[in-house]
Amino acid sequence: MSAGLLVVGSIALDSVATPFGQTADAPGGSAVFFSAAGAILHPVQVVGVVGTDYPLDALKTLEARGVDLSGVERAPGESFRWKAKYSYDLSSRETLETRLGVFADFRPKLPSRFQDSRYVFLGNIDPELQLGVLDQVK
């Protein structure tokens, strides 16, 4: 059994505004955030999809932490994008725009070496897709 932590979820470009500043097209999504945290304690393997517009260097921070991104597919089309605005005290937010792009057709396919992962994190993907991932895990 692999000691890896398998992460399957969204890889997005987030544009976020707060009363204190804003950012555009920052790496985001459940797979990105969970991998960043998980890699502190455990080897992480990611399965996800990005579009041809996704900046290749945007995931370098994860690679620097040892995250295995070989399960990330680059598909023709636009990447998943999310735009939001946070309240002054940051306790609430309003989603201004969600564009699924290539994520809309995402059907996770686990590389064979990921299939025996000891731990699995299923991010915000359709429950039917989550079951499909679990069917691929040995």
N, CA, C and O atoms as a MOPAC input file, in Angstrom:
PM7 MOZYME 1SCF
protein

 N      0.84900 1    -1.18800 1     0.00000 1
 C      0.00000 1     0.00000 1     0.00000 1
 C      0.88700 1     1.24100 1     0.00000 1
 O      1.86800 1     1.31700 1     0.74000 1
 N      0.53400 1     2.19600 1    -0.82600 1
 C      1.27400 1     3.45400 1    -0.90800 1
 C      1.07500 1     4.27000 1     0.36400 1
 O     -0.00900 1     4.29300 1     0.94500 1
 N      2.12900 1     4.92800 1     0.77400 1
 C      2.02700 1     5.79600 1     1.95400 1
 C      1.40000 1     7.13100 1     1.60100 1
 O      1.17100 1     7.96600 1     2.47600 1
 N      1.12100 1     7.33500 1     0.31600 1
 C      0.64000 1     8.62600 1    -0.14200 1
 C     -0.76600 1     8.96800 1     0.29700 1
 O     -1.57700 1     8.10000 1     0.61900 1
 N     -1.02200 1    10.24500 1     0.29700 1
 C     -2.34100 1    10.80400 1     0.56000 1
 C     -2.88100 1    11.27200 1    -0.78000 1
 O     -2.38000 1    12.24400 1    -1.34600 1
 N     -3.89400 1    10.59300 1    -1.29000 1
 C     -4.49800 1    10.92800 1    -2.57400 1
 C     -5.49200 1    12.06500 1    -2.39000 1
 O     -6.36100 1    12.00800 1    -1.52000 1
 N     -5.35900 1    13.09300 1    -3.21100 1
 C     -6.25100 1    14.25400 1    -3.16700 1
 C     -6.90400 1    14.39900 1    -4.53800 1
 O     -6.21100 1    14.51400 1    -5.54900 1
 N     -8.23500 1    14.39500 1    -4.57400 1
 C     -8.98300 1    14.58700 1    -5.81400 1
 C     -9.96800 1    15.72300 1    -5.58800 1
 O    -10.80300 1    15.65500 1    -4.68600 1
 N     -9.87200 1    16.76600 1    -6.40400 1
 C    -10.76700 1    17.90800 1    -6.23000 1
 C    -10.49300 1    18.99300 1    -7.24200 1
 O     -9.86100 1    18.76100 1    -8.27300 1
 N    -10.97500 1    20.17300 1    -6.93700 1
 C    -10.87200 1    21.29200 1    -7.87500 1
 C     -9.51000 1    21.97300 1    -7.79600 1
 O     -8.90600 1    22.09900 1    -6.73100 1
 N     -9.05600 1    22.40500 1    -8.96700 1
 C     -7.87200 1    23.25200 1    -9.09300 1
 C     -8.35900 1    24.46800 1    -9.86600 1
 O     -8.73900 1    24.36000 1   -11.03200 1
 N     -8.34800 1    25.61000 1    -9.22300 1
 C     -8.99600 1    26.79300 1    -9.79200 1
 C     -8.06100 1    27.98700 1    -9.84300 1
 O     -6.94400 1    27.96000 1    -9.32700 1
 N     -8.54900 1    29.01600 1   -10.47200 1
 C     -7.94600 1    30.34200 1   -10.40800 1
 C     -8.97000 1    31.23000 1    -9.71600 1
 O    -10.06200 1    31.46100 1   -10.23500 1
 N     -8.60700 1    31.72100 1    -8.54500 1
 C     -9.52000 1    32.50700 1    -7.71800 1
 C     -9.20800 1    33.99500 1    -7.81600 1
 O     -8.04800 1    34.40500 1    -7.80900 1
 N    -10.25600 1    34.78400 1    -7.90700 1
 C    -10.14500 1    36.24100 1    -7.82000 1
 C    -10.97700 1    36.66400 1    -6.61900 1
 O    -12.19400 1    36.48200 1    -6.59100 1
 N    -10.29900 1    37.23300 1    -5.62800 1
 C    -10.94000 1    37.51300 1    -4.34200 1
 C    -10.71300 1    38.96200 1    -3.95300 1
 O     -9.60400 1    39.48500 1    -4.06000 1
 N    -11.79400 1    39.60500 1    -3.49400 1
 C    -11.71000 1    40.98300 1    -3.00000 1
 C    -12.11700 1    41.00600 1    -1.53100 1
 O    -13.10700 1    40.39300 1    -1.13300 1
 N    -11.33700 1    41.72100 1    -0.74200 1
 C    -11.66800 1    41.98500 1     0.65500 1
 C    -11.58700 1    43.49500 1     0.83700 1
 O    -11.09500 1    44.18900 1    -0.05300 1
 N    -12.05300 1    44.01800 1     1.96000 1
 C    -11.90900 1    45.45500 1     2.19500 1
 C    -10.43700 1    45.88400 1     2.29200 1
 O    -10.13400 1    47.07700 1     2.27500 1
 N     -9.53900 1    44.92000 1     2.39200 1
 C     -8.12700 1    45.22300 1     2.62100 1
 C     -7.24700 1    44.99900 1     1.40100 1
 O     -6.05300 1    45.29900 1     1.43100 1
 N     -7.82700 1    44.47600 1     0.33500 1
 C     -7.05900 1    44.23000 1    -0.87900 1
 C     -7.74700 1    43.21400 1    -1.75600 1
 O     -8.79400 1    42.66800 1    -1.40700 1
 N     -7.14700 1    42.97100 1    -2.89100 1
 C     -7.72600 1    41.99700 1    -3.80400 1
 C     -6.62900 1    41.28600 1    -4.58200 1
 O     -5.50300 1    41.77200 1    -4.69800 1
 N     -6.98800 1    40.13200 1    -5.10800 1
 C     -6.07400 1    39.35600 1    -5.92900 1
 C     -6.86000 1    38.77800 1    -7.09400 1
 O     -8.06300 1    38.53900 1    -6.98600 1
 N     -6.18000 1    38.55700 1    -8.19700 1
 C     -6.82600 1    37.99500 1    -9.37900 1
 C     -6.05200 1    36.76400 1    -9.83800 1
 O     -4.82100 1    36.74400 1    -9.83300 1
 N     -6.79400 1    35.75000 1   -10.22900 1
 C     -6.23000 1    34.52500 1   -10.79400 1
 C     -5.16100 1    33.88400 1    -9.91200 1
 O     -4.11500 1    33.45800 1   -10.40100 1
 N     -5.43300 1    33.81900 1    -8.61500 1
 C     -4.53300 1    33.14200 1    -7.67200 1
 C     -4.88300 1    31.65500 1    -7.63800 1
 O     -6.05600 1    31.30400 1    -7.76600 1
 N     -3.89600 1    30.77600 1    -7.46800 1
 C     -4.21100 1    29.34900 1    -7.36600 1
 C     -5.18400 1    29.09800 1    -6.21800 1
 O     -5.00800 1    29.61000 1    -5.11300 1
 N     -6.20700 1    28.30800 1    -6.49700 1
 C     -7.20900 1    27.99200 1    -5.49100 1
 C     -7.88200 1    26.67300 1    -5.80200 1
 O     -7.48200 1    25.96100 1    -6.72400 1
 N     -8.90300 1    26.35400 1    -5.03100 1
 C     -9.63900 1    25.11100 1    -5.20100 1
 C     -9.30900 1    24.12600 1    -4.09800 1
 O     -8.25700 1    24.21600 1    -3.46600 1
 N    -10.21700 1    23.18100 1    -3.87000 1
 C    -10.06000 1    22.24800 1    -2.75000 1
 C     -8.79100 1    21.41500 1    -2.84600 1
 O     -8.14800 1    21.16200 1    -1.82700 1
 N     -8.41600 1    20.98400 1    -4.04000 1
 C     -7.20900 1    20.16200 1    -4.17900 1
 C     -5.95600 1    20.96000 1    -3.84600 1
 O     -5.02400 1    20.43200 1    -3.24200 1
 N     -5.93100 1    22.21800 1    -4.23400 1
 C     -4.76900 1    23.07000 1    -3.97000 1
 C     -4.63000 1    23.33800 1    -2.47700 1
 O     -3.55800 1    23.13800 1    -1.90600 1
 N     -5.70500 1    23.78700 1    -1.84500 1
 C     -5.62700 1    24.15700 1    -0.42900 1
 C     -5.36400 1    22.94100 1     0.46300 1
 O     -4.55300 1    23.01200 1     1.38700 1
 N     -6.04500 1    21.83300 1     0.18900 1
 C     -5.82800 1    20.64600 1     1.01300 1
 C     -4.41600 1    20.09900 1     0.82900 1
 O     -3.78200 1    19.67900 1     1.79700 1
 N     -3.92500 1    20.10100 1    -0.39900 1
 C     -2.57000 1    19.60600 1    -0.66400 1
 C     -1.51700 1    20.43500 1     0.04700 1
 O     -0.55300 1    19.89300 1     0.58900 1
 N     -1.69900 1    21.74400 1     0.04600 1
 C     -0.74100 1    22.62700 1     0.72500 1
 C     -0.66400 1    22.28700 1     2.21000 1
 O      0.42100 1    22.25600 1     2.79100 1
 N     -1.81200 1    22.03500 1     2.81500 1
 C     -1.83700 1    21.69400 1     4.24200 1
 C     -1.35700 1    20.26400 1     4.47400 1
 O     -0.54600 1    20.01700 1     5.36700 1
 N     -1.85000 1    19.33100 1     3.68300 1
 C     -1.51200 1    17.92700 1     3.87800 1
 C     -0.04100 1    17.62100 1     3.69200 1
 O      0.50700 1    16.74900 1     4.36500 1
 N      0.60300 1    18.33800 1     2.77600 1
 C      2.01400 1    18.07700 1     2.47000 1
 C      2.93800 1    18.41500 1     3.63200 1
 O      4.09300 1    17.98900 1     3.65200 1
 N      2.44500 1    19.16700 1     4.58600 1
 C      3.25700 1    19.47800 1     5.76700 1
 C      3.55800 1    18.19400 1     6.54500 1
 O      4.62700 1    18.05900 1     7.14100 1
 N      2.61000 1    17.25400 1     6.53500 1
 C      2.73800 1    16.04900 1     7.35300 1
 C      2.86600 1    14.74500 1     6.57900 1
 O      3.26800 1    13.72900 1     7.14600 1
 N      2.52500 1    14.75700 1     5.27600 1
 C      2.40700 1    13.49100 1     4.56400 1
 C      2.67200 1    13.69500 1     3.07400 1
 O      2.37100 1    14.76900 1     2.55400 1
 N      3.22700 1    12.70000 1     2.36400 1
 C      3.35300 1    12.81300 1     0.90600 1
 C      1.96500 1    12.89900 1     0.26200 1
 O      1.05900 1    12.15100 1     0.62900 1
 N      1.80500 1    13.80700 1    -0.69000 1
 C      0.50500 1    14.05400 1    -1.32100 1
 C      0.59600 1    13.79600 1    -2.82400 1
 O      1.57700 1    14.14700 1    -3.47800 1
 N     -0.46900 1    13.16600 1    -3.35300 1
 C     -0.61000 1    12.90700 1    -4.78400 1
 C     -1.93400 1    13.52500 1    -5.22800 1
 O     -2.97800 1    13.24100 1    -4.64200 1
 N     -1.89600 1    14.36900 1    -6.25800 1
 C     -3.09200 1    15.10900 1    -6.67400 1
 C     -3.61600 1    14.61200 1    -8.02000 1
 O     -2.84900 1    14.34800 1    -8.94600 1
 N     -4.94700 1    14.49200 1    -8.10200 1
 C     -5.63600 1    14.23900 1    -9.36200 1
 C     -6.61100 1    15.39000 1    -9.56000 1
 O     -7.43400 1    15.67500 1    -8.69000 1
 N     -6.51400 1    16.04600 1   -10.70700 1
 C     -7.38100 1    17.17300 1   -11.01900 1
 C     -7.22600 1    17.55000 1   -12.47500 1
 O     -6.56500 1    16.85200 1   -13.24500 1
 N     -7.84300 1    18.66300 1   -12.84700 1
 C     -7.77200 1    19.12400 1   -14.23300 1
 C     -7.62900 1    20.63900 1   -14.25600 1
 O     -8.23000 1    21.35200 1   -13.45400 1
 N     -6.81600 1    21.11000 1   -15.19800 1
 C     -6.68500 1    22.54400 1   -15.46400 1
 C     -6.82700 1    22.75800 1   -16.96100 1
 O     -6.63900 1    21.83300 1   -17.75100 1
 N     -7.15800 1    23.97700 1   -17.34200 1
 C     -7.25800 1    24.32100 1   -18.75000 1
 C     -5.91700 1    24.76700 1   -19.31100 1
 O     -4.93100 1    24.89300 1   -18.58500 1
 N     -5.90200 1    25.00000 1   -20.60100 1
 C     -4.66500 1    25.43200 1   -21.25900 1
 C     -4.25300 1    26.83500 1   -20.83600 1
 O     -3.11500 1    27.24100 1   -21.06800 1
 N     -5.16200 1    27.57800 1   -20.22100 1
 C     -4.84600 1    28.93000 1   -19.76000 1
 C     -4.23800 1    28.95000 1   -18.35600 1
 O     -3.84700 1    30.01300 1   -17.87500 1
 N     -4.15200 1    27.80100 1   -17.69400 1
 C     -3.63600 1    27.76800 1   -16.31700 1
 C     -2.12800 1    27.98900 1   -16.34300 1
 O     -1.40700 1    27.26500 1   -17.02900 1
 N     -1.64800 1    28.98300 1   -15.59800 1
 C     -0.20200 1    29.25000 1   -15.60500 1
 C      0.57100 1    28.09300 1   -14.95900 1
 O      0.33600 1    27.74600 1   -13.80200 1
 N      1.47700 1    27.51400 1   -15.70900 1
 C      2.19500 1    26.33100 1   -15.23100 1
 C      2.96000 1    26.58000 1   -13.94300 1
 O      3.11200 1    25.66900 1   -13.12900 1
 N      3.44300 1    27.79600 1   -13.74700 1
 C      4.21200 1    28.08200 1   -12.53200 1
 C      3.33100 1    28.33100 1   -11.31100 1
 O      3.84800 1    28.51200 1   -10.21000 1
 N      2.00800 1    28.34200 1   -11.48700 1
 C      1.10000 1    28.64100 1   -10.37500 1
 C      1.11100 1    27.55700 1    -9.29800 1
 O      0.74800 1    27.81900 1    -8.15200 1
 N      1.51900 1    26.36300 1    -9.65500 1
 C      1.51400 1    25.26300 1    -8.68800 1
 C      2.91100 1    24.95100 1    -8.15300 1
 O      3.11300 1    23.93600 1    -7.48700 1
 N      3.86000 1    25.81700 1    -8.44400 1
 C      5.25100 1    25.58700 1    -8.00800 1
 C      5.38800 1    25.50400 1    -6.48700 1
 O      6.24800 1    24.78000 1    -5.98600 1
 N      4.56100 1    26.22600 1    -5.76000 1
 C      4.61200 1    26.15800 1    -4.29700 1
 C      4.30000 1    24.74400 1    -3.82500 1
 O      4.92600 1    24.24300 1    -2.89100 1
 N      3.32600 1    24.09800 1    -4.47400 1
 C      2.99400 1    22.72100 1    -4.10200 1
 C      4.13800 1    21.77800 1    -4.46000 1
 O      4.50600 1    20.90600 1    -3.67300 1
 N      4.69100 1    21.96000 1    -5.64400 1
 C      5.81900 1    21.11800 1    -6.05300 1
 C      6.99000 1    21.27700 1    -5.08800 1
 O      7.67300 1    20.30500 1    -4.76400 1
 N      7.21500 1    22.49900 1    -4.63500 1
 C      8.31000 1    22.75900 1    -3.69200 1
 C      8.09000 1    22.03100 1    -2.36700 1
 O      9.04800 1    21.74500 1    -1.65000 1
 N      6.84500 1    21.73600 1    -2.04500 1
 C      6.52300 1    20.98700 1    -0.81900 1
 C      6.51700 1    19.48100 1    -1.06400 1
 O      6.20800 1    18.70100 1    -0.16300 1
 N      6.85600 1    19.07900 1    -2.27600 1
 C      6.92200 1    17.65600 1    -2.59300 1
 C      5.62500 1    17.04600 1    -3.07700 1
 O      5.51600 1    15.82200 1    -3.15400 1
 N      4.63500 1    17.86600 1    -3.40700 1
 C      3.35100 1    17.35100 1    -3.89000 1
 C      3.53500 1    16.77700 1    -5.29600 1
 O      4.11200 1    17.42400 1    -6.16900 1
 N      3.04100 1    15.56100 1    -5.50300 1
 C      3.10500 1    14.88900 1    -6.80100 1
 C      1.91900 1    15.35000 1    -7.64100 1
 O      0.77400 1    15.00300 1    -7.35000 1
 N      2.19300 1    16.12500 1    -8.67200 1
 C      1.14500 1    16.67400 1    -9.53700 1
 C      1.00700 1    15.89900 1   -10.84400 1
 O      0.36900 1    16.37800 1   -11.78200 1
 N      1.59400 1    14.71500 1   -10.91500 1
 C      1.55400 1    13.95800 1   -12.17000 1
 C      0.14600 1    13.48800 1   -12.53300 1
 O     -0.08600 1    13.07700 1   -13.67000 1
 N     -0.79400 1    13.53900 1   -11.59500 1
 C     -2.17700 1    13.18400 1   -11.87800 1
 C     -3.03900 1    14.36500 1   -12.29700 1
 O     -4.25400 1    14.23200 1   -12.43600 1
 N     -2.40700 1    15.52800 1   -12.50000 1
 C     -3.14600 1    16.71700 1   -12.94200 1
 C     -3.13600 1    16.75000 1   -14.46300 1
 O     -2.07900 1    16.78600 1   -15.09400 1
 N     -4.32700 1    16.73800 1   -15.03600 1
 C     -4.50200 1    16.74600 1   -16.48900 1
 C     -4.62300 1    18.18400 1   -16.99100 1
 O     -5.26800 1    19.01800 1   -16.35600 1
 N     -4.00800 1    18.46100 1   -18.12000 1
 C     -4.15300 1    19.76200 1   -18.78700 1
 C     -5.06700 1    19.52300 1   -19.98900 1
 O     -4.66700 1    18.86900 1   -20.95200 1
 N     -6.29100 1    20.05000 1   -19.93600 1
 C     -7.29700 1    19.80600 1   -20.96800 1
 C     -7.51200 1    21.06000 1   -21.81400 1
 O     -7.31500 1    22.17700 1   -21.33500 1
 N     -7.91400 1    20.87500 1   -23.06500 1
 C     -8.19700 1    22.03800 1   -23.90900 1
 C     -9.38500 1    22.82400 1   -23.35000 1
 O    -10.42300 1    22.24800 1   -23.02300 1
 N     -9.22400 1    24.12500 1   -23.24400 1
 C    -10.29600 1    24.98200 1   -22.74500 1
 C     -9.84700 1    25.81900 1   -21.57100 1
 O     -8.67000 1    25.84000 1   -21.21300 1
 N    -10.80900 1    26.51200 1   -20.97500 1
 C    -10.52500 1    27.40500 1   -19.84900 1
 C    -10.52500 1    26.65000 1   -18.52900 1
 O    -11.25100 1    25.67100 1   -18.35800 1
 N     -9.70900 1    27.11500 1   -17.61000 1
 C     -9.65400 1    26.56000 1   -16.25800 1
 C    -10.86600 1    27.00400 1   -15.44900 1
 O    -11.53400 1    27.98100 1   -15.78700 1
 N    -11.13500 1    26.26800 1   -14.37400 1
 C    -12.17700 1    26.62900 1   -13.41700 1
 C    -11.78500 1    27.95700 1   -12.76700 1
 O    -10.65400 1    28.12700 1   -12.31100 1
 N    -12.73500 1    28.89300 1   -12.73200 1
 C    -12.48300 1    30.19700 1   -12.12000 1
 C    -13.59600 1    30.51900 1   -11.12800 1
 O    -14.77000 1    30.23100 1   -11.36100 1
 N    -13.19100 1    31.12300 1   -10.02000 1
 C    -14.12900 1    31.52500 1    -8.97000 1
 C    -13.78500 1    32.94300 1    -8.55100 1
 O    -12.62200 1    33.28200 1    -8.33500 1
 N    -14.82900 1    33.77000 1    -8.44000 1
 C    -14.64900 1    35.17700 1    -8.05700 1
 C    -15.56200 1    35.46800 1    -6.87300 1
 O    -16.74500 1    35.13000 1    -6.89600 1
 N    -15.00400 1    36.10200 1    -5.82900 1
 C    -15.78700 1    36.35700 1    -4.61500 1
 C    -15.37800 1    37.66600 1    -3.96500 1
 O    -14.31700 1    38.22900 1    -4.23600 1
 N    -16.26800 1    38.12400 1    -3.09600 1
 C    -16.04500 1    39.35200 1    -2.32900 1
 C    -16.36500 1    39.03500 1    -0.87100 1
 O    -17.42500 1    38.48800 1    -0.56600 1
 N    -15.44100 1    39.38300 1     0.03000 1
 C    -15.62000 1    39.12400 1     1.46300 1
 C    -16.07800 1    40.37800 1     2.19300 1
 O    -15.76900 1    41.50000 1     1.79200 1
 N    -16.83000 1    40.16100 1     3.28800 1
 C    -17.30800 1    41.26500 1     4.12200 1
 C    -16.14900 1    41.86400 1     4.91100 1
 O    -15.04700 1    41.31600 1     4.92400 1
 N    -16.41000 1    42.99500 1     5.56800 1
 C    -15.36000 1    43.71000 1     6.29700 1
 C    -14.69400 1    42.84500 1     7.36000 1
 O    -13.47300 1    42.87300 1     7.50900 1
 N    -15.50000 1    42.07100 1     8.10600 1
 C    -14.91300 1    41.24100 1     9.16900 1
 C    -14.51000 1    39.84700 1     8.66600 1
 O    -14.10900 1    38.99300 1     9.45600 1
 N    -14.61700 1    39.62300 1     7.36500 1
 C    -14.22700 1    38.38000 1     6.69300 1
 C    -15.04600 1    37.16800 1     7.13200 1
 O    -14.65800 1    36.03100 1     6.86700 1
 N    -16.17800 1    37.40300 1     7.80300 1
 C    -16.99900 1    36.29400 1     8.28800 1
 C    -17.99000 1    35.79300 1     7.24200 1
 O    -18.58000 1    34.72500 1     7.40600 1
 N    -18.17200 1    36.54500 1     6.18700 1
 C    -19.08400 1    36.10100 1     5.13400 1
 C    -18.53000 1    36.53700 1     3.78300 1
 O    -17.72700 1    37.46400 1     3.67800 1
 N    -18.98800 1    35.83700 1     2.76300 1
 C    -18.54500 1    36.16600 1     1.41700 1
 C    -19.69000 1    35.99100 1     0.44000 1
 O    -20.66700 1    35.28800 1     0.69800 1
 N    -19.53600 1    36.64300 1    -0.66500 1
 C    -20.51000 1    36.55400 1    -1.74700 1
 C    -19.77800 1    36.04600 1    -2.97900 1
 O    -18.78500 1    36.63200 1    -3.40800 1
 N    -20.27400 1    34.95200 1    -3.54500 1
 C    -19.71300 1    34.46700 1    -4.80200 1
 C    -20.25400 1    35.34100 1    -5.91300 1
 O    -21.46700 1    35.44800 1    -6.09300 1
 N    -19.36600 1    35.96100 1    -6.65300 1
 C    -19.75900 1    36.85300 1    -7.73600 1
 C    -19.81900 1    36.12900 1    -9.07600 1
 O    -20.60600 1    36.48600 1    -9.95200 1
 N    -18.98200 1    35.11100 1    -9.22200 1
 C    -18.93000 1    34.40000 1   -10.49800 1
 C    -18.28300 1    33.03000 1   -10.30000 1
 O    -17.30900 1    32.88400 1    -9.56100 1
 N    -18.84500 1    32.03800 1   -10.97400 1
 C    -18.25700 1    30.70300 1   -11.03300 1
 C    -18.27400 1    30.26200 1   -12.48500 1
 O    -19.33200 1    30.18200 1   -13.10900 1
 N    -17.09200 1    29.97600 1   -13.01700 1
 C    -16.98900 1    29.45800 1   -14.38900 1
 C    -16.24900 1    28.12400 1   -14.31400 1
 O    -15.05000 1    28.08300 1   -14.03900 1
 N    -16.97300 1    27.04400 1   -14.55800 1
 C    -16.40700 1    25.70900 1   -14.38800 1
 C    -15.33900 1    25.36000 1   -15.41500 1
 O    -14.38400 1    24.65200 1   -15.09500 1
 N    -15.48500 1    25.84400 1   -16.63900 1
 C    -14.50800 1    25.52300 1   -17.67700 1
 C    -14.33000 1    24.01900 1   -17.81600 1
 O    -15.31200 1    23.27600 1   -17.83800 1
 N    -13.07300 1    23.56100 1   -17.91200 1
 C    -12.79000 1    22.13800 1   -18.11900 1
 C    -13.19700 1    21.28000 1   -16.92300 1
 O    -13.34800 1    20.06600 1   -17.05500 1
 N    -13.37300 1    21.89400 1   -15.77200 1
 C    -13.79700 1    21.16200 1   -14.57500 1
 C    -15.20100 1    20.58000 1   -14.75500 1
 O    -15.54000 1    19.58500 1   -14.11400 1
 N    -16.01700 1    21.18600 1   -15.61600 1
 C    -17.38400 1    20.70500 1   -15.84700 1
 C    -17.39100 1    19.28800 1   -16.41600 1
 O    -18.32400 1    18.52600 1   -16.16500 1
 N    -16.36300 1    18.93400 1   -17.17400 1
 C    -16.28700 1    17.61000 1   -17.79400 1
 C    -15.26000 1    16.70400 1   -17.11600 1
 O    -14.87600 1    15.67800 1   -17.67800 1
 N    -14.82200 1    17.06600 1   -15.94000 1
 C    -13.78600 1    16.32500 1   -15.22100 1
 C    -14.29700 1    14.95900 1   -14.79800 1
 O    -15.30900 1    14.85100 1   -14.10500 1
 N    -13.59800 1    13.92600 1   -15.21500 1
 C    -13.86300 1    12.54700 1   -14.81200 1
 C    -12.53700 1    11.99800 1   -14.29600 1
 O    -11.68700 1    11.59500 1   -15.09000 1
 N    -12.34800 1    11.97700 1   -12.98900 1
 C    -11.04700 1    11.59300 1   -12.43500 1
 C    -10.60000 1    10.19300 1   -12.85800 1
 O    -11.34800 1     9.22100 1   -12.75200 1
 N     -9.35700 1    10.11900 1   -13.33900 1
 C     -8.72700 1     8.84500 1   -13.68400 1
 C     -7.44000 1     8.75700 1   -12.87500 1
 O     -6.52100 1     9.55200 1   -13.07300 1
 N     -7.37600 1     7.79800 1   -11.97200 1
 C     -6.21500 1     7.67700 1   -11.10300 1
 C     -5.06900 1     6.97200 1   -11.81500 1
 O     -5.26100 1     5.89600 1   -12.38100 1
 N     -3.87800 1     7.56900 1   -11.79400 1
 C     -2.71100 1     6.82600 1   -12.27300 1
 C     -2.57200 1     5.54500 1   -11.45000 1
 O     -2.92700 1     5.52700 1   -10.27100 1
 N     -2.06500 1     4.48900 1   -12.05300 1
 C     -2.01400 1     3.19100 1   -11.36400 1
 C     -1.26400 1     3.26900 1   -10.03800 1
 O     -1.64900 1     2.60200 1    -9.07800 1
 N     -0.20800 1     4.06600 1    -9.96800 1
 C      0.55800 1     4.13200 1    -8.71500 1
 C     -0.17100 1     4.90000 1    -7.61500 1
 O      0.24600 1     4.85600 1    -6.45700 1
 N     -1.25900 1     5.60700 1    -7.95800 1
 C     -2.06900 1     6.30700 1    -6.95400 1
 C     -3.18200 1     5.41300 1    -6.40700 1
 O     -3.77900 1     5.73500 1    -5.38000 1
 N     -3.46600 1     4.30200 1    -7.07400 1
 C     -4.64300 1     3.49900 1    -6.74900 1
 C     -4.55600 1     2.76300 1    -5.41700 1
 O     -5.57200 1     2.31900 1    -4.88100 1
 N     -3.35700 1     2.63500 1    -4.88900 1
 C     -3.23600 1     1.94800 1    -3.60100 1
 C     -2.89500 1     2.91800 1    -2.47200 1
 O     -2.25400 1     2.54200 1    -1.49100 1
 N     -3.32500 1     4.15800 1    -2.61900 1
 C     -3.07300 1     5.17500 1    -1.59300 1
 C     -3.74100 1     4.77700 1    -0.28400 1
 O     -4.85800 1     4.25800 1    -0.26600 1
 N     -3.04300 1     5.02700 1     0.78800 1
 C     -3.55800 1     4.65600 1     2.10900 1
 C     -4.70100 1     5.57000 1     2.54700 1
 O     -5.65000 1     5.12800 1     3.19500 1
 N     -4.59500 1     6.84900 1     2.18600 1
 C     -5.60400 1     7.84200 1     2.56900 1
 C     -6.11800 1     8.54000 1     1.32000 1
 O     -5.37600 1     8.74200 1     0.35900 1
 N     -7.40800 1     8.91000 1     1.34300 1
 C     -8.02900 1     9.58300 1     0.20300 1
 C     -8.80900 1    10.78800 1     0.70500 1
 O     -9.62700 1    10.67600 1     1.61800 1
 N     -8.54600 1    11.95400 1     0.09500 1
 C     -9.33700 1    13.15800 1     0.36200 1
 C    -10.12600 1    13.46200 1    -0.89800 1
 O     -9.54600 1    13.64900 1    -1.96800 1
 N    -11.44900 1    13.51300 1    -0.77700 1
 C    -12.31900 1    13.83300 1    -1.90500 1
 C    -12.84100 1    15.24700 1    -1.72100 1
 O    -13.64200 1    15.51300 1    -0.82500 1
 N    -12.38400 1    16.14500 1    -2.57000 1
 C    -12.78700 1    17.54600 1    -2.48800 1
 C    -14.18600 1    17.75800 1    -3.03500 1
 O    -14.97000 1    16.81800 1    -3.17500 1
 N    -14.47900 1    19.00200 1    -3.33800 1
 C    -15.83200 1    19.37700 1    -3.75300 1
 C    -16.08400 1    18.99600 1    -5.21100 1
 O    -16.03800 1    19.82700 1    -6.11800 1
 N    -16.35300 1    17.70100 1    -5.39700 1
 C    -16.76000 1    17.20100 1    -6.70300 1
 C    -18.06700 1    16.44200 1    -6.51600 1
 O    -18.42200 1    16.06300 1    -5.39900 1
 N    -18.76700 1    16.22600 1    -7.60200 1
 C    -20.04800 1    15.53700 1    -7.57200 1
 C    -19.90800 1    14.18700 1    -6.85000 1
 O    -18.93600 1    13.46800 1    -7.08000 1
 N    -20.86500 1    13.83700 1    -5.98200 1
 C    -20.79600 1    12.55300 1    -5.27000 1
 C    -20.65300 1    11.34500 1    -6.20100 1
 O    -20.01100 1    10.35900 1    -5.83900 1
 N    -21.23700 1    11.41400 1    -7.37800 1
 C    -21.08700 1    10.32100 1    -8.34200 1
 C    -19.62300 1    10.17300 1    -8.76500 1
 O    -19.12600 1     9.05900 1    -8.92800 1
 N    -18.94300 1    11.30100 1    -8.94100 1
 C    -17.51900 1    11.26400 1    -9.28100 1
 C    -16.69300 1    10.76500 1    -8.09800 1
 O    -15.71100 1    10.04600 1    -8.27900 1
 N    -17.09300 1    11.14700 1    -6.89200 1
 C    -16.39300 1    10.66400 1    -5.70200 1
 C    -16.46700 1     9.13500 1    -5.62300 1
 O    -15.47200 1     8.47200 1    -5.33200 1
 N    -17.65000 1     8.58700 1    -5.88500 1
 C    -17.79800 1     7.12600 1    -5.88500 1
 C    -16.93100 1     6.49200 1    -6.96400 1
 O    -16.35300 1     5.42500 1    -6.75800 1
 N    -16.84200 1     7.15800 1    -8.12000 1
 C    -15.98300 1     6.66400 1    -9.19400 1
 C    -14.52300 1     6.62200 1    -8.78400 1
 O    -13.79500 1     5.70700 1    -9.16700 1
 N    -14.09100 1     7.60800 1    -8.00600 1
 C    -12.71800 1     7.61300 1    -7.49100 1
 C    -12.53100 1     6.44500 1    -6.53500 1
 O    -11.54700 1     5.71200 1    -6.63200 1
 N    -13.46400 1     6.26900 1    -5.62100 1
 C    -13.34900 1     5.18000 1    -4.64400 1
 C    -13.33900 1     3.81100 1    -5.32400 1
 O    -12.68900 1     2.88200 1    -4.84300 1
 N    -14.06200 1     3.68700 1    -6.44600 1
 C    -14.05400 1     2.42700 1    -7.19600 1
 C    -12.67700 1     2.12500 1    -7.78600 1
 O    -12.35100 1     0.96600 1    -8.04200 1
 N    -11.87100 1     3.16400 1    -8.00100 1
 C    -10.53400 1     2.98000 1    -8.58200 1
 C     -9.46000 1     2.70800 1    -7.52600 1
 O     -8.35400 1     2.28100 1    -7.85700 1
 N     -9.79000 1     2.95600 1    -6.25600 1
 C     -8.82400 1     2.75500 1    -5.17600 1
 C     -8.86000 1     1.29300 1    -4.74200 1
 O     -9.92800 1     0.71100 1    -4.55300 1
 N     -7.66800 1     0.71400 1    -4.59000 1
 C     -7.58000 1    -0.70800 1    -4.18700 1
 C     -7.58300 1    -0.84200 1    -2.68400 1
 O     -7.51600 1    -1.95500 1    -2.16300 1

